[in-house]
Amino acid sequence: MDELGRLLPHEASRAPRFPMRILLDQVRSMANVGSLFRTADAFGIEGLDICGISPQPPRPEIRKVSLGAELTVPWKHWPSALDALHFYKESGYELWALEQVHGSISLPLWTKRRPEPVVLVLGHEIDGVSDEVLALCDAALEIPQFGTKHSLNVAVAAGIAMAKYVLD
């Protein structure tokens, strides 16, 4: 991997990271959690916040998909997403839900003010981000879709948003 310029696992803890956190509120699938760890690692995201019923490492089902990224991406478990969001809001983070709601901003139009830190909030695979959590967010982002389906897998959607944040 040296020729690709990839970090070795022992180097990851010292590497600079983009000031974005991914908050999982009631994301129930271990495969989705593993995928989110792997994508957060790929994009150098600051960390994951795992809330409520969302499964947390160590779990073989998470590791199978994350390929060990749960060991290189900092993460924290919170009993409640509301507790986490209050903490991050007080710490100066912007709170952005990734959800289809009235008044959401189309992802291609999202202009962030890096280096101001951001928390990207992801919700339950069926029910989405709860109304209580949405009420704490500064705004919501929506990914335009042009097919017959009206939603994306939560890990896929988060990957698209992380790429937008890091690459723009």
C-alpha positions in Angstrom: 0.0 0.0 0.0 3.0 2.3 0.2 2.7 3.2 -3.4 -0.9 4.4 -2.8 0.2 6.7 0.0 -2.2 5.1 2.5 -1.8 5.4 6.2 -0.9 2.4 8.3 -3.3 1.7 11.2 -0.8 2.9 13.8 -0.4 6.2 11.9 -4.1 6.9 11.8 -4.4 8.3 15.4 -1.9 11.0 14.6 -3.2 11.9 11.1 -5.1 15.2 10.6 -8.8 14.7 10.1 -11.6 16.8 8.6 -13.7 18.5 11.2 -16.9 16.5 10.5 -18.5 14.0 12.9 -21.1 11.4 11.8 -23.9 10.9 14.4 -25.9 7.7 14.1 -29.3 8.1 15.8 -31.0 4.8 16.0 -29.3 3.3 13.0 -30.0 -0.4 13.6 -28.0 -2.3 11.0 -24.6 -3.6 12.0 -23.7 -3.6 8.3 -24.6 0.1 8.0 -22.5 0.9 11.1 -19.6 -1.0 9.7 -19.9 0.7 6.3 -20.1 4.1 8.0 -16.8 3.4 9.9 -15.1 2.3 6.7 -16.3 5.4 4.8 -15.4 7.7 7.6 -11.9 6.2 7.6 -11.6 6.6 3.8 -12.5 10.3 4.0 -10.5 11.1 7.1 -13.6 12.1 9.1 -13.1 13.2 12.7 -15.2 10.5 14.3 -18.5 8.7 14.8 -21.1 9.2 17.5 -23.2 6.1 18.0 -26.5 6.9 19.8 -29.4 5.0 21.2 -30.0 1.5 19.8 -27.3 1.8 17.2 -24.9 -1.2 17.6 -21.4 -0.4 18.6 -18.1 -2.2 18.4 -16.8 -4.7 19.2 -19.1 -6.8 17.1 -17.9 -9.2 14.4 -20.8 -8.1 12.2 -19.5 -4.5 12.3 -15.9 -5.5 11.8 -16.7 -7.7 8.8 -17.9 -4.6 6.9 -15.6 -2.0 8.4 -12.5 -4.1 7.7 -11.1 -2.9 11.0 -11.9 0.8 10.6 -13.6 0.8 14.0 -10.1 0.6 15.4 -8.8 3.6 13.4 -11.8 6.0 13.5 -12.5 7.6 16.9 -16.0 6.9 18.1 -18.1 7.4 21.2 -21.4 5.9 22.4 -24.2 8.2 23.7 -27.4 6.9 25.3 -29.3 9.7 23.5 -28.7 11.7 20.3 -30.2 14.7 22.0 -27.4 14.6 24.7 -24.7 14.4 21.9 -26.2 17.2 19.9 -26.5 19.5 22.9 -22.8 18.8 23.6 -21.7 19.5 20.0 -23.9 22.6 19.7 -22.3 24.0 22.8 -18.9 23.1 21.4 -19.4 25.2 18.3 -20.4 22.5 15.8 -23.0 23.1 13.1 -25.6 20.4 13.2 -26.9 19.1 9.8 -29.4 16.4 9.4 -29.3 14.2 6.2 -33.0 13.9 5.7 -35.8 14.6 3.2 -37.8 17.3 4.9 -39.6 20.4 3.9 -37.1 23.2 3.5 -34.0 20.9 3.2 -31.0 22.1 1.1 -30.1 20.2 -2.0 -26.7 18.7 -1.3 -25.1 20.2 -4.5 -26.0 23.6 -3.1 -24.5 23.0 0.3 -21.7 25.4 1.0 -20.0 24.7 4.3 -17.7 27.1 6.1 -14.7 24.8 6.8 -12.9 24.8 9.1 -16.0 25.2 11.3 -16.9 21.7 12.5 -20.0 19.9 11.4 -22.0 17.0 12.8 -23.9 15.1 10.1 -26.9 13.4 11.6 -28.2 10.2 10.2 -31.4 8.6 11.3 -33.1 5.2 11.6 -33.2 3.3 8.3 -37.0 3.3 8.1 -38.2 6.2 10.3 -35.4 8.7 9.5 -34.2 11.4 11.8 -36.7 12.0 14.6 -38.6 15.3 14.9 -36.9 16.0 18.2 -33.5 15.6 16.7 -34.4 17.6 13.6 -35.5 20.5 15.9 -31.9 20.8 17.2 -30.3 20.8 13.8 -29.3 24.0 12.1 -30.6 22.7 8.8 -31.2 19.5 6.7 -29.5 18.3 3.6 -31.2 16.3 0.9 -29.6 14.3 -1.9 -31.4 14.8 -5.3 -32.7 11.6 -6.7 -34.0 10.9 -10.2 -35.1 7.3 -10.3 -38.2 5.6 -9.0 -37.0 5.1 -5.5 -37.2 8.0 -3.0 -34.5 7.1 -0.6 -30.9 5.8 -0.4 -29.4 3.4 2.0 -28.2 5.4 5.0 -24.5 4.4 4.6 -24.6 5.2 0.9 -26.2 8.6 1.5 -23.7 9.4 4.2 -20.8 8.5 1.9 -22.2 10.9 -0.7 -22.4 13.7 1.9 -18.9 13.0 3.3 -17.5 13.1 -0.2 -19.2 16.5 -0.9 -17.8 17.9 2.4 -14.2 16.6 1.9 -13.8 17.1 -1.8 -15.4 20.5 -2.4 
